[in-house]
Amino acid sequence: MQDDRHTRRRAVALRYDAEKEAAPRVVAKGAGELAERIIRLAEENDVHVHQDPGLVALLAKLDVETEIPEELYRAVAQVLAFVYRLNDRTEIAKPR
């Protein structure tokens, strides 16, 4: 029998409101079917899905509603900067 813990998809959802929160916060996490649901909901709501298994493994250790620790600020900031740039490009490309 194959150990599927290494092949199951995992997901962590973050929320960050710079005006209200000091750091991004884990708002959902899961593996397997739950991860697929998190990813599907993100895609259905035009939320960017970033694939980084190493970062997901670290974030998955946190409890839901926990702010990310300072040690992960740089990694998450890079993802957020990428997402903000994508959002800016998408806004520019939208017809008015």
N, C-alpha and C positions, 0 to 999 in steps of 0.2 A: 504494500500500500504506500502511495506517495504522500509525503508530508506537504500539505497545501499551504501551510503557514507562510512559506517563502514565495508562493506564486499568487496568493490572493491579493487583489488590489486593495490598497488602503487610501483613505482620504482624510484630510483635516480641513475644516472650513474656518477661516479667520474673519473677524470684523475689526475695522479700525475707523474711528471717527476722531480725527486729530483735535477737534474742538471739545470733545467730551471725555476722551480717554488718554491716559498717559502712554499706552502701548497697545498694539494689536492684541486681541483676545481670541482664544479658541471658542468657537460657538457650536461646533459639531465635529465628531470624528467617528470613524468606523472602518471595518474591514469587510471584504467580501461583498455580500448583497447590500449592506448598509452603505459601504463606500460607493458602490455603483449608484445608489439612490442619491447620495450627496452630490456626486458628480453630475448626474442627470438633472437634478434641481438647479444646480449652478448654471448648466448649459441652457436650460429652459428659460432662465431669468437673465441671460446675457452676462453672467458673471464669469470672468476669466478663470480657466482651470490651468494651473501651472503644474507640470510634472517634475518633481524632485524627490525621489524615493528617500534619500538621506535626510532631507529636511522634514519630510512627512514622518519618518521614524522618530525623529527628535520631538516634533510637535505632538505626536500621538501619545507620548509619555505624560503630557500635561492633562489635567482635568478640564472638562468643559467649563467655560466661564472664567478660566484662568488667563491672566495676562501673560504674554510670552516673557521669558526671562531675558535679562540684558545680554546674555551670551548669544542669543539668537537674533538680536536687533539687526545686525548687519545683513545676515542672510535674508531675513524677512523684508528689510528695507530695499534690498536689491529687487526682490520680486514685486514689491509695491511700486517701485519706480518704473519697472517694466510695464506693469498694468496701467499706471497713470499715463505713460507715453502711448500705449495702445488706445486708451480711452480718448486721448487728445486727437489722435489720428482718425479715430472713428467719428468723432464729433465733426471734424473738418470735412470728412468725406460724406456726411449725411446731407441729402438734399433739403433745401429750405422751402 
